[in-house]
Every structure is written in C-alpha cells, then in structure tokens.
Amino acid sequence: MTTPWGELAPTRFPEDPRERLRAWDASDEYLLRHLADQDVSLSGTVVVVGDRWGALVTALAAHRPVQITDSHLAQEATRANLRRHGVESGTVRLLTTQDTPPGRIDVLLVRVPKSLALLEDQLLRLAPSVHEGTVVVGTGMVKEIHTSTLALFERILGPTRTSLAEKKARLILCTPDPALERPANPWPLSYRLPDGIGPVSGRTVVNHAGVFCADRLDIGTRFFLGHLPAAGARRVVDLGCGNGIVGTAMALADPGAEVLFTDESFQAVASAEATYKANGVPGHAEFRVGDGLAGVPDGSVDLVLNNPPFHSHQATTDATAWRMFTGARRVLRPGGELWVVGNRHLGYHVKLRRVFGNSRLVAGDRKFVVLRAVRK
C-alpha cells in the first residue's frame, strides 16, 4: 500500500497466507493522498471511523489518531498491523461504536460503511464533538457512496460535496455547520415480533444501528425459528448472534439452558443483550464480542446455532462460514450438534460434510435450508 508517509503492508485478521482479499483499497489510498495534497493539519485530535482493517490509522500513527469501529476483527487487525509496522502500543486509541467518542474532534475521517443506519448513528454521536474548523472527509468506492450517503452528511454535519472519482473511489468533503439543527438519534430501534414464530412470538427486539434487518424480522431467521431443535441442551451458543432473537428463543423454550451470545460486531452483541433483557428471560446468558468461538473451551458445548454471513464488506466469501463450522466442531462435545440456516444455493451441506463427516437436512423451502451436523 503506497501512502504519502511510506509503503505499508497491512493484512486482514485472522491472517491467512491464502487470503486473496487486500486489507485496503483505492478509497483508503485516495483519502491519504488528499490529506497530504491539501496539507491538512493533523496536530489536533484525529478520529478515523470505520477503518476496515487498520490501514488508515497505521498510516497516520505518527499523529496518534483515534479509531472507532464496530468490528472486533478490524480492531484485532489494527493491533496486528500496528505491531507489524513498529508502532508502540497506545499510540493509536482504539474505541468501539459503543464507546463515548472524544469530546473534541479536529479531523474526522469516515470510511463509509455498508449500513446507512450505522453511518447515521455514528455521525449523530460524533456531531457534538465537531466544531466549525473540523476537517471532515469521507471515503469509499463509487458503488458505496449514494445520494442518501451525502444527504446524511449534509443533514447531520453541514454542506457536503463529492470529489472526482479516482480508481473507482470517491471522497466526501463536508464543511461543518455548528448552527445546524440536528435530528434526534433514533437508535437503538425496538419493534414487536409477529405471532406464530414459537417462543419469541410477540416479544420485543432491540436493534442498534448496523445490525442486519434493524426494523423487521428477516425471512431467514423466521424460517430458522420455525425449525429450532427441541429443548434439552445444557450449553447453547448463538454464533454470529446478531440481535439475539435465535438465542433468546432457545432460552425461552428451555430456562435451564445456558446461552452464549457471540458476534464480532459490538453493535450486534449490544443488541442481543438488550433484546434478552427486554424480554425478562429466565436462566443464565453470557454476551461476548469476539472472533467466532475463540476462547470457548474444546468440547464444552451441546448445541451451536448459526446463520453464517457470506459477505465481508462488499466481497462475497465463504471464509467466515468455514471458520464458524470448524470452530463449532472444536467446541462441541461428542454428540453435540451444529444447526445452520442459510440460502439453499450456498451449498453449506458440502462444507459440513467435509468438517463433520455428516450433514442432514432438517427443513427447506425454495430459498432456505436448515441443516444439522453432529460431532462424532
């Protein structure tokens, strides 16, 4: 990666020599060139939002930036990339989207997220710290920046324009207006689940911004809720829990179960905990932000429930599903089960047979399948 401050070699996390996806793209390089070409002063508080793998804060490390991210994996990648490039621990302050942002921001750099809701939430949370002299620059690939993206910057921070495109990347240039009357932050959002979906029928869901299907029950989860395993598992994991509906359903069906909700998204785990508590669910639950099942002891789990993502930002990949399946096999006790819901065309049954040696179809329709694999 070529930057005005030298050559970098950032990687994704977890690092895999077979990984063909880079830890940066043209929009990261464009943003860094702009800062150098415009001689932007970086002597104040520099905040970088949505830095996907830490490439931006690694390049700007000499200016002691603050990184704000929703992704545990991005945070771990940042730590690894800073070490790789000889940056001392503590030089870059790492915050999550759930943390209180700095009280004053002099340079705000925003890598546009896939979720417009997450962008709205973050801009509203950051706006009180932005002043008239704050330099605000957003960046993303052309396909990631829409009229609605620019409208959010304009509505929350101030007048906004875009740059010319370079290598299919574009910048968002915003001039803060402290006198702007900003809307109230609508996040987190709550709604009532429909009837006819088992133990969570009519229950409350709480969604923080950026969590999948924030204002309604997605059809894949709805299908899964209709085909969950019977109660009886002592230790259950809702892997990639999102807003926690599936794990909450299992806890309601079996108050004796211990449920671990885990996700790499800070917003998701906060949503799962809020959903669980909003419904007064009996029993014991744990909420953990992490890298899949890392930290869960081998052979300690009876049941893993999983709806794997098949995108990493804009890229389609099955790497996350592979890691989730192999992690599930490790933590399941002999006889323990992994239940997976997914789009039929993804062919998860083939992966499960390779990892577990078996896979059985529990239910299916034209779009989704629920599969069961047993740890031998």
C-alpha positions as a LaTeX table, in Angstrom:
\begin{tabular}{lrrr}
\hline
Residue & $x$ (\AA) & $y$ (\AA) & $z$ (\AA) \\
\hline
Met1 & 0.00 & 0.00 & 0.00 \\
Thr2 & 1.54 & 3.29 & $-1.13$ \\
Thr3 & 0.93 & 6.29 & 1.15 \\
Pro4 & 2.47 & 9.79 & 1.43 \\
Trp5 & 4.10 & 8.52 & 4.63 \\
Gly6 & 5.72 & 5.47 & 3.06 \\
Glu7 & 4.96 & 1.94 & 1.94 \\
Leu8 & 2.80 & $-0.27$ & 4.17 \\
Ala9 & 1.89 & $-3.95$ & 4.06 \\
Pro10 & $-1.28$ & $-4.29$ & 6.16 \\
Thr11 & $-3.13$ & $-7.61$ & 6.35 \\
Arg12 & $-6.60$ & $-8.76$ & 7.35 \\
Phe13 & $-7.38$ & $-10.66$ & 10.54 \\
Pro14 & $-7.02$ & $-13.51$ & 11.11 \\
Glu15 & $-4.03$ & $-13.50$ & 8.81 \\
Asp16 & $-4.16$ & $-16.23$ & 6.18 \\
Pro17 & $-1.42$ & $-16.59$ & 3.54 \\
Arg18 & $-4.07$ & $-17.93$ & 1.14 \\
Glu19 & $-6.23$ & $-14.82$ & 1.53 \\
Arg20 & $-6.58$ & $-13.01$ & $-1.79$ \\
Leu21 & $-8.55$ & $-10.02$ & $-0.46$ \\
Arg22 & $-6.43$ & $-6.99$ & 0.44 \\
Ala23 & $-6.58$ & $-5.09$ & 3.72 \\
Trp24 & $-7.07$ & $-1.78$ & 1.90 \\
Asp25 & $-8.47$ & $-0.42$ & $-1.33$ \\
Ala26 & $-8.25$ & 2.62 & $-3.60$ \\
Ser27 & $-10.53$ & 4.69 & $-1.35$ \\
Asp28 & $-8.08$ & 4.39 & 1.57 \\
Glu29 & $-5.20$ & 5.49 & $-0.66$ \\
Tyr30 & $-7.26$ & 8.36 & $-2.10$ \\
Leu31 & $-8.09$ & 9.67 & 1.37 \\
Leu32 & $-4.45$ & 9.62 & 2.49 \\
Arg33 & $-3.30$ & 11.37 & $-0.71$ \\
His34 & $-5.93$ & 14.06 & $-0.17$ \\
Leu35 & $-4.72$ & 14.77 & 3.36 \\
Ala36 & $-1.14$ & 15.20 & 2.09 \\
Asp37 & $-2.05$ & 17.15 & $-1.06$ \\
Gln38 & $-4.24$ & 19.59 & 0.88 \\
Asp39 & $-1.66$ & 19.84 & 3.66 \\
Val40 & $-4.35$ & 19.10 & 6.25 \\
Ser41 & $-3.08$ & 19.79 & 9.78 \\
Leu42 & $-3.08$ & 16.59 & 11.80 \\
Ser43 & $-1.83$ & 18.16 & 15.02 \\
Gly44 & $-5.22$ & 18.07 & 16.77 \\
Thr45 & $-7.50$ & 15.14 & 17.58 \\
Val46 & $-7.78$ & 12.91 & 14.52 \\
Val47 & $-10.67$ & 10.42 & 14.56 \\
Val48 & $-10.96$ & 7.63 & 11.99 \\
Val49 & $-14.36$ & 5.93 & 11.78 \\
Gly50 & $-14.90$ & 2.56 & 10.11 \\
Asp51 & $-11.25$ & 1.81 & 9.28 \\
Arg52 & $-11.84$ & $-1.70$ & 8.00 \\
Trp53 & $-8.52$ & $-3.39$ & 8.77 \\
Gly54 & $-6.48$ & $-0.61$ & 10.35 \\
Ala55 & $-4.68$ & 0.59 & 7.22 \\
Leu56 & $-5.68$ & 4.22 & 7.74 \\
Val57 & $-4.65$ & 4.54 & 11.39 \\
Thr58 & $-1.44$ & 2.60 & 10.70 \\
Ala59 & $-0.53$ & 5.15 & 8.01 \\
Leu60 & $-1.43$ & 8.03 & 10.34 \\
Ala61 & 0.03 & 6.51 & 13.52 \\
Ala62 & 2.59 & 9.33 & 13.97 \\
His63 & $-0.37$ & 11.66 & 14.58 \\
Arg64 & $-1.84$ & 9.47 & 17.36 \\
Pro65 & $-5.30$ & 9.01 & 15.82 \\
Val66 & $-8.39$ & 7.57 & 17.47 \\
Gln67 & $-10.03$ & 4.64 & 15.68 \\
Ile68 & $-13.77$ & 3.93 & 16.09 \\
Thr69 & $-15.01$ & 0.61 & 14.74 \\
Asp70 & $-17.95$ & $-1.77$ & 15.10 \\
Ser71 & $-15.76$ & $-4.76$ & 14.22 \\
His72 & $-13.74$ & $-6.85$ & 16.66 \\
Leu73 & $-11.86$ & $-8.33$ & 13.69 \\
Ala74 & $-10.99$ & $-4.85$ & 12.42 \\
Gln75 & $-9.74$ & $-3.93$ & 15.88 \\
Glu76 & $-7.56$ & $-7.05$ & 16.07 \\
Ala77 & $-6.27$ & $-6.43$ & 12.54 \\
Thr78 & $-5.37$ & $-2.89$ & 13.59 \\
Arg79 & $-3.40$ & $-4.12$ & 16.60 \\
Ala80 & $-1.55$ & $-6.64$ & 14.42 \\
Asn81 & $-0.80$ & $-4.10$ & 11.69 \\
Leu82 & 0.45 & $-1.53$ & 14.17 \\
Arg83 & 2.82 & $-4.11$ & 15.68 \\
Arg84 & 3.94 & $-5.20$ & 12.22 \\
His85 & 4.91 & $-1.63$ & 11.37 \\
Gly86 & 6.69 & $-0.96$ & 14.65 \\
Val87 & 4.10 & 1.33 & 16.21 \\
Glu88 & 4.27 & 1.40 & 20.00 \\
Ser89 & 1.26 & 0.15 & 21.95 \\
Gly90 & $-1.03$ & 3.01 & 22.98 \\
Thr91 & $-0.05$ & 5.28 & 20.10 \\
Val92 & $-3.45$ & 4.71 & 18.48 \\
Arg93 & $-6.50$ & 4.82 & 20.73 \\
Leu94 & $-8.95$ & 2.05 & 19.82 \\
Leu95 & $-12.63$ & 2.67 & 20.55 \\
Thr96 & $-15.78$ & 0.78 & 19.60 \\
Thr97 & $-19.04$ & 2.18 & 18.28 \\
Gln98 & $-20.46$ & 1.62 & 21.77 \\
Asp99 & $-17.82$ & 3.80 & 23.46 \\
Thr100 & $-18.09$ & 7.52 & 24.19 \\
Pro101 & $-16.28$ & 9.42 & 21.40 \\
Pro102 & $-13.65$ & 12.12 & 22.08 \\
Gly103 & $-15.07$ & 15.43 & 23.32 \\
Arg104 & $-13.39$ & 17.43 & 20.56 \\
Ile105 & $-12.58$ & 16.32 & 17.01 \\
Asp106 & $-10.32$ & 18.39 & 14.75 \\
Val107 & $-10.07$ & 15.96 & 11.82 \\
Leu108 & $-12.85$ & 13.43 & 11.18 \\
Leu109 & $-12.16$ & 10.73 & 8.59 \\
Val110 & $-15.04$ & 8.40 & 7.74 \\
Arg111 & $-14.77$ & 5.18 & 5.78 \\
Val112 & $-18.35$ & 4.84 & 4.52 \\
Pro113 & $-19.92$ & 1.65 & 5.94 \\
Lys114 & $-22.24$ & $-0.68$ & 4.08 \\
Ser115 & $-25.02$ & 0.20 & 6.54 \\
Leu116 & $-26.59$ & 3.63 & 6.12 \\
Ala117 & $-28.11$ & 3.23 & 9.59 \\
Leu118 & $-24.68$ & 2.75 & 11.16 \\
Leu119 & $-23.42$ & 5.86 & 9.37 \\
Glu120 & $-26.40$ & 7.85 & 10.65 \\
Asp121 & $-25.87$ & 6.67 & 14.23 \\
Gln122 & $-22.14$ & 7.39 & 14.19 \\
Leu123 & $-22.47$ & 10.86 & 12.64 \\
Leu124 & $-25.13$ & 11.79 & 15.20 \\
Arg125 & $-22.92$ & 10.54 & 18.04 \\
Leu126 & $-19.88$ & 12.41 & 16.72 \\
Ala127 & $-21.59$ & 15.65 & 15.69 \\
Pro128 & $-21.43$ & 17.33 & 19.14 \\
Ser129 & $-17.63$ & 16.94 & 19.09 \\
Val130 & $-17.24$ & 18.55 & 15.65 \\
His131 & $-16.58$ & 22.30 & 15.51 \\
Glu132 & $-16.51$ & 24.92 & 12.74 \\
Gly133 & $-12.85$ & 24.26 & 11.95 \\
Thr134 & $-13.08$ & 20.47 & 11.86 \\
Val135 & $-11.88$ & 18.91 & 8.62 \\
Val136 & $-14.40$ & 16.22 & 7.64 \\
Val137 & $-13.55$ & 13.79 & 4.83 \\
Gly138 & $-15.41$ & 10.63 & 3.97 \\
Thr139 & $-14.18$ & 7.98 & 1.57 \\
Gly140 & $-15.48$ & 4.93 & $-0.22$ \\
Met141 & $-15.68$ & 3.22 & $-3.54$ \\
Val142 & $-18.07$ & 4.83 & $-6.03$ \\
Lys143 & $-20.54$ & 1.94 & $-5.65$ \\
Glu144 & $-20.65$ & 2.55 & $-1.88$ \\
Ile145 & $-21.49$ & 6.27 & $-1.99$ \\
His146 & $-25.07$ & 7.18 & $-2.85$ \\
Thr147 & $-27.25$ & 10.26 & $-2.77$ \\
Ser148 & $-28.57$ & 9.07 & 0.60 \\
Thr149 & $-24.99$ & 8.91 & 1.92 \\
Leu150 & $-24.34$ & 12.54 & 1.02 \\
Ala151 & $-27.73$ & 13.57 & 2.40 \\
Leu152 & $-26.79$ & 12.16 & 5.81 \\
Phe153 & $-23.57$ & 14.18 & 5.97 \\
Glu154 & $-25.48$ & 17.27 & 4.85 \\
Arg155 & $-28.33$ & 16.80 & 7.32 \\
Ile156 & $-26.16$ & 15.99 & 10.36 \\
Leu157 & $-22.89$ & 17.90 & 9.86 \\
Gly158 & $-23.24$ & 20.54 & 7.15 \\
Pro159 & $-22.79$ & 21.37 & 3.44 \\
Thr160 & $-21.39$ & 18.40 & 1.54 \\
Arg161 & $-19.91$ & 17.77 & $-1.88$ \\
Thr162 & $-18.03$ & 14.96 & $-3.56$ \\
Ser163 & $-14.70$ & 14.78 & $-5.32$ \\
Leu164 & $-13.98$ & 13.44 & $-8.77$ \\
Ala165 & $-13.60$ & 9.67 & $-8.90$ \\
Glu166 & $-10.12$ & 8.14 & $-8.95$ \\
Lys167 & $-9.63$ & 4.40 & $-9.48$ \\
Lys168 & $-13.37$ & 3.98 & $-8.80$ \\
Ala169 & $-13.01$ & 5.71 & $-5.43$ \\
Arg170 & $-14.54$ & 8.98 & $-4.30$ \\
Leu171 & $-14.20$ & 11.41 & $-1.41$ \\
Ile172 & $-16.95$ & 13.14 & 0.56 \\
Leu173 & $-15.99$ & 16.68 & 1.56 \\
Cys174 & $-18.09$ & 18.22 & 4.31 \\
Thr175 & $-17.97$ & 21.67 & 5.91 \\
Pro176 & $-19.35$ & 21.50 & 9.46 \\
Asp177 & $-22.08$ & 23.93 & 10.43 \\
Pro178 & $-22.31$ & 24.17 & 14.25 \\
Ala179 & $-25.61$ & 26.05 & 13.97 \\
Leu180 & $-27.28$ & 23.16 & 12.16 \\
Glu181 & $-30.33$ & 21.78 & 13.97 \\
Arg182 & $-29.67$ & 18.05 & 14.06 \\
Pro183 & $-32.34$ & 15.36 & 14.34 \\
Ala184 & $-32.59$ & 13.16 & 17.42 \\
Asn185 & $-30.78$ & 9.84 & 17.20 \\
Pro186 & $-33.41$ & 7.13 & 16.52 \\
Trp187 & $-31.05$ & 4.30 & 17.54 \\
Pro188 & $-31.39$ & 1.78 & 19.09 \\
Leu189 & $-34.69$ & 0.81 & 17.49 \\
Ser190 & $-37.25$ & $-1.53$ & 19.09 \\
Tyr191 & $-40.11$ & $-3.45$ & 17.49 \\
Arg192 & $-42.51$ & $-6.27$ & 18.32 \\
Leu193 & $-42.08$ & $-9.66$ & 16.70 \\
Pro194 & $-45.04$ & $-11.21$ & 14.85 \\
Asp195 & $-47.07$ & $-14.12$ & 16.17 \\
Gly196 & $-46.64$ & $-17.69$ & 15.00 \\
Ile197 & $-42.86$ & $-17.95$ & 15.35 \\
Gly198 & $-42.56$ & $-20.02$ & 18.51 \\
Pro199 & $-41.33$ & $-18.85$ & 21.93 \\
Val200 & $-40.42$ & $-15.34$ & 20.75 \\
Ser201 & $-43.87$ & $-14.63$ & 19.28 \\
Gly202 & $-44.93$ & $-11.11$ & 20.22 \\
Arg203 & $-41.66$ & $-10.43$ & 22.01 \\
Thr204 & $-39.57$ & $-7.25$ & 21.80 \\
Val205 & $-36.45$ & $-6.93$ & 19.66 \\
Val206 & $-33.87$ & $-4.20$ & 20.25 \\
Asn207 & $-31.56$ & $-3.32$ & 17.36 \\
His208 & $-28.60$ & $-0.99$ & 17.45 \\
Ala209 & $-27.69$ & 0.66 & 14.16 \\
Gly210 & $-25.90$ & $-1.50$ & 11.63 \\
Val211 & $-27.32$ & $-4.83$ & 12.76 \\
Phe212 & $-28.91$ & $-6.84$ & 9.94 \\
Cys213 & $-32.64$ & $-6.19$ & 9.37 \\
Ala214 & $-32.95$ & $-3.48$ & 12.01 \\
Asp215 & $-36.68$ & $-2.81$ & 11.66 \\
Arg216 & $-38.16$ & $-6.23$ & 10.87 \\
Leu217 & $-37.63$ & $-9.96$ & 11.23 \\
Asp218 & $-35.58$ & $-11.22$ & 8.29 \\
Ile219 & $-37.01$ & $-14.19$ & 6.41 \\
Gly220 & $-34.01$ & $-16.46$ & 7.03 \\
Thr221 & $-34.24$ & $-16.07$ & 10.80 \\
Arg222 & $-38.02$ & $-16.50$ & 10.62 \\
Phe223 & $-37.54$ & $-19.81$ & 8.81 \\
Phe224 & $-34.94$ & $-20.90$ & 11.38 \\
Leu225 & $-37.26$ & $-20.04$ & 14.30 \\
Gly226 & $-39.81$ & $-22.46$ & 12.89 \\
His227 & $-37.34$ & $-25.36$ & 12.91 \\
Leu228 & $-35.19$ & $-24.98$ & 16.03 \\
Pro229 & $-34.13$ & $-28.11$ & 17.94 \\
Ala230 & $-36.12$ & $-29.31$ & 20.93 \\
Ala231 & $-35.14$ & $-28.14$ & 24.40 \\
Gly232 & $-32.66$ & $-30.14$ & 26.41 \\
Ala233 & $-29.21$ & $-28.79$ & 25.56 \\
Arg234 & $-27.35$ & $-27.55$ & 28.65 \\
Arg235 & $-24.86$ & $-25.23$ & 26.96 \\
Val236 & $-26.03$ & $-23.38$ & 23.81 \\
Val237 & $-24.15$ & $-20.91$ & 21.60 \\
Asp238 & $-25.87$ & $-18.40$ & 19.33 \\
Leu239 & $-22.90$ & $-17.97$ & 16.96 \\
Gly240 & $-23.00$ & $-14.74$ & 14.95 \\
Cys241 & $-25.92$ & $-13.77$ & 17.17 \\
Gly242 & $-26.96$ & $-10.50$ & 15.50 \\
Asn243 & $-29.80$ & $-9.10$ & 17.60 \\
Gly244 & $-30.05$ & $-12.33$ & 19.59 \\
Ile245 & $-33.51$ & $-13.50$ & 18.51 \\
Val246 & $-32.47$ & $-17.13$ & 17.98 \\
Gly247 & $-30.61$ & $-17.49$ & 21.28 \\
Thr248 & $-33.43$ & $-15.73$ & 23.11 \\
Ala249 & $-35.92$ & $-18.19$ & 21.59 \\
Met250 & $-33.85$ & $-21.13$ & 22.88 \\
Ala251 & $-33.59$ & $-19.55$ & 26.35 \\
Leu252 & $-37.36$ & $-19.01$ & 26.49 \\
Ala253 & $-38.03$ & $-22.58$ & 25.36 \\
Asp254 & $-35.62$ & $-24.01$ & 27.95 \\
Pro255 & $-34.98$ & $-21.83$ & 31.02 \\
Gly256 & $-32.41$ & $-24.38$ & 32.21 \\
Ala257 & $-30.11$ & $-23.76$ & 29.23 \\
Glu258 & $-27.02$ & $-21.57$ & 29.46 \\
Val259 & $-26.81$ & $-19.45$ & 26.31 \\
Leu260 & $-23.69$ & $-17.75$ & 24.99 \\
Phe261 & $-24.38$ & $-14.95$ & 22.52 \\
Thr262 & $-21.30$ & $-14.14$ & 20.45 \\
Asp263 & $-20.60$ & $-11.93$ & 17.45 \\
Glu264 & $-17.70$ & $-9.93$ & 16.04 \\
Ser265 & $-19.89$ & $-6.81$ & 15.92 \\
Phe266 & $-20.06$ & $-4.64$ & 19.04 \\
Gln267 & $-23.43$ & $-3.32$ & 17.85 \\
Ala268 & $-24.78$ & $-6.86$ & 17.45 \\
Val269 & $-23.78$ & $-8.07$ & 20.92 \\
Ala270 & $-25.21$ & $-4.90$ & 22.48 \\
Ser271 & $-28.45$ & $-5.60$ & 20.58 \\
Ala272 & $-28.56$ & $-9.24$ & 21.70 \\
Glu273 & $-28.09$ & $-8.28$ & 25.33 \\
Ala274 & $-30.76$ & $-5.58$ & 25.09 \\
Thr275 & $-33.19$ & $-8.00$ & 23.40 \\
Tyr276 & $-32.59$ & $-10.67$ & 26.04 \\
Lys277 & $-33.07$ & $-8.25$ & 28.93 \\
Ala278 & $-36.10$ & $-6.55$ & 27.37 \\
Asn279 & $-37.95$ & $-9.86$ & 27.49 \\
Gly280 & $-37.12$ & $-10.81$ & 31.09 \\
Val281 & $-35.76$ & $-14.18$ & 30.01 \\
Pro282 & $-35.08$ & $-16.57$ & 32.93 \\
Gly283 & $-31.86$ & $-18.53$ & 33.19 \\
His284 & $-28.21$ & $-17.66$ & 32.55 \\
Ala285 & $-26.76$ & $-15.90$ & 29.50 \\
Glu286 & $-23.35$ & $-14.58$ & 28.50 \\
Phe287 & $-22.66$ & $-11.92$ & 25.88 \\
Arg288 & $-19.26$ & $-11.86$ & 24.20 \\
Val289 & $-17.71$ & $-9.84$ & 21.37 \\
Gly290 & $-15.01$ & $-11.92$ & 19.74 \\
Asp291 & $-13.60$ & $-13.87$ & 16.85 \\
Gly292 & $-16.20$ & $-16.57$ & 16.40 \\
Leu293 & $-15.73$ & $-19.23$ & 19.10 \\
Ala294 & $-12.25$ & $-18.17$ & 20.14 \\
Gly295 & $-11.91$ & $-18.56$ & 23.90 \\
Val296 & $-14.65$ & $-21.19$ & 24.19 \\
Pro297 & $-13.12$ & $-24.40$ & 25.62 \\
Asp298 & $-12.93$ & $-27.54$ & 23.49 \\
Gly299 & $-15.77$ & $-29.99$ & 23.97 \\
Ser300 & $-17.76$ & $-27.67$ & 26.24 \\
Val301 & $-20.91$ & $-27.02$ & 24.19 \\
Asp302 & $-24.01$ & $-29.08$ & 23.47 \\
Leu303 & $-25.58$ & $-27.02$ & 20.68 \\
Val304 & $-24.41$ & $-24.30$ & 18.29 \\
Leu305 & $-26.94$ & $-22.29$ & 16.28 \\
Asn306 & $-25.61$ & $-20.38$ & 13.29 \\
Asn307 & $-26.69$ & $-18.22$ & 10.37 \\
Pro308 & $-23.30$ & $-17.52$ & 8.73 \\
Pro309 & $-22.64$ & $-14.29$ & 6.81 \\
Phe310 & $-21.37$ & $-14.70$ & 3.27 \\
His311 & $-20.09$ & $-11.16$ & 2.74 \\
Ser312 & $-17.04$ & $-9.37$ & 4.06 \\
His313 & $-17.93$ & $-5.73$ & 3.40 \\
Gln314 & $-18.57$ & $-5.70$ & $-0.37$ \\
Ala315 & $-16.80$ & $-9.00$ & $-1.12$ \\
Thr316 & $-18.59$ & $-12.35$ & $-1.29$ \\
Thr317 & $-16.66$ & $-15.01$ & 0.61 \\
Asp318 & $-17.21$ & $-18.32$ & 2.39 \\
Ala319 & $-14.18$ & $-17.86$ & 4.67 \\
Thr320 & $-16.30$ & $-16.84$ & 7.67 \\
Ala321 & $-18.61$ & $-19.84$ & 7.28 \\
Trp322 & $-15.63$ & $-22.22$ & 7.14 \\
Arg323 & $-14.18$ & $-20.74$ & 10.32 \\
Met324 & $-17.53$ & $-20.88$ & 12.09 \\
Phe325 & $-18.06$ & $-24.53$ & 11.15 \\
Thr326 & $-14.57$ & $-25.65$ & 12.15 \\
Gly327 & $-14.84$ & $-23.64$ & 15.38 \\
Ala328 & $-18.18$ & $-25.29$ & 16.16 \\
Arg329 & $-16.70$ & $-28.76$ & 15.68 \\
Arg330 & $-13.92$ & $-27.91$ & 18.12 \\
Val331 & $-16.17$ & $-26.63$ & 20.92 \\
Leu332 & $-18.93$ & $-29.25$ & 20.61 \\
Arg333 & $-18.79$ & $-32.27$ & 22.88 \\
Pro334 & $-19.14$ & $-35.71$ & 21.23 \\
Gly335 & $-22.78$ & $-35.96$ & 20.20 \\
Gly336 & $-23.15$ & $-32.18$ & 20.22 \\
Glu337 & $-24.91$ & $-30.57$ & 17.26 \\
Leu338 & $-24.45$ & $-27.62$ & 14.92 \\
Trp339 & $-27.67$ & $-26.29$ & 13.38 \\
Val340 & $-27.23$ & $-23.95$ & 10.41 \\
Val341 & $-29.66$ & $-21.90$ & 8.35 \\
Gly342 & $-28.61$ & $-20.50$ & 5.00 \\
Asn343 & $-29.58$ & $-19.77$ & 1.44 \\
Arg344 & $-30.04$ & $-23.02$ & $-0.45$ \\
His345 & $-27.62$ & $-22.01$ & $-3.21$ \\
Leu346 & $-24.68$ & $-21.62$ & $-0.80$ \\
Gly347 & $-24.25$ & $-25.38$ & $-0.52$ \\
Tyr348 & $-23.41$ & $-25.47$ & 3.19 \\
His349 & $-24.17$ & $-29.20$ & 3.29 \\
Val350 & $-20.95$ & $-29.84$ & 1.33 \\
Lys351 & $-18.85$ & $-27.84$ & 3.81 \\
Leu352 & $-20.50$ & $-29.51$ & 6.80 \\
Arg353 & $-19.76$ & $-32.96$ & 5.43 \\
Arg354 & $-16.12$ & $-32.01$ & 4.97 \\
Val355 & $-15.85$ & $-30.62$ & 8.53 \\
Phe356 & $-18.10$ & $-33.03$ & 10.45 \\
Gly357 & $-18.33$ & $-36.02$ & 8.12 \\
Asn358 & $-22.12$ & $-35.70$ & 8.10 \\
Ser359 & $-24.97$ & $-33.30$ & 7.34 \\
Arg360 & $-28.72$ & $-33.83$ & 7.48 \\
Leu361 & $-31.47$ & $-31.65$ & 6.02 \\
Val362 & $-33.87$ & $-30.64$ & 8.79 \\
Ala363 & $-36.13$ & $-28.41$ & 6.69 \\
Gly364 & $-36.08$ & $-26.49$ & 3.44 \\
Asp365 & $-38.09$ & $-24.31$ & 1.12 \\
Arg366 & $-37.34$ & $-22.67$ & $-2.22$ \\
Lys367 & $-34.88$ & $-20.22$ & $-0.66$ \\
Phe368 & $-33.56$ & $-21.57$ & 2.66 \\
Val369 & $-32.38$ & $-24.79$ & 4.27 \\
Val370 & $-31.83$ & $-25.75$ & 7.90 \\
Leu371 & $-29.01$ & $-28.28$ & 8.27 \\
Arg372 & $-27.84$ & $-30.36$ & 11.22 \\
Ala373 & $-24.33$ & $-31.75$ & 11.73 \\
Val374 & $-23.27$ & $-33.95$ & 14.67 \\
Arg375 & $-19.87$ & $-34.01$ & 16.33 \\
Lys376 & $-18.77$ & $-37.68$ & 16.33 \\
\hline
\end{tabular}
